[in-house]
Amino acid sequence: MAPSRQAAQPTQPAELDEVSVRNFVAAHWDLLFRAAFFICADRFIAEDLAQEAMLKALRAYPSVDQSRPIEPWLATIAANTARDW
């Protein structure tokens, strides 16, 4: 049996264990912050919005299509979170 795609990508939070979540956050935090900052233009609000967007992304991650790039999906979550603010 071939190994699963998620098993080959330890930085993806497939099971939401602490190490994979830390790696995921470290890899994608700047993208979420920049997307939020672009809309709200306030550093402190953008940090809060990026945190909220990261939580939304982590909760929804199991349903993500692993064959597609994750960055546009994350940027959309951050932008929508900032717009809804």
Secondary structure, DSSP 8 states (H G I E B T S, - for coil): ----TGGG-TTS-SS--HHHHHHHHHHHHHHHHHHHHHHH--HHHHHHHHHHHHHHHHHHGGGS-TTS-SHHHHHHHHHHHHHH-
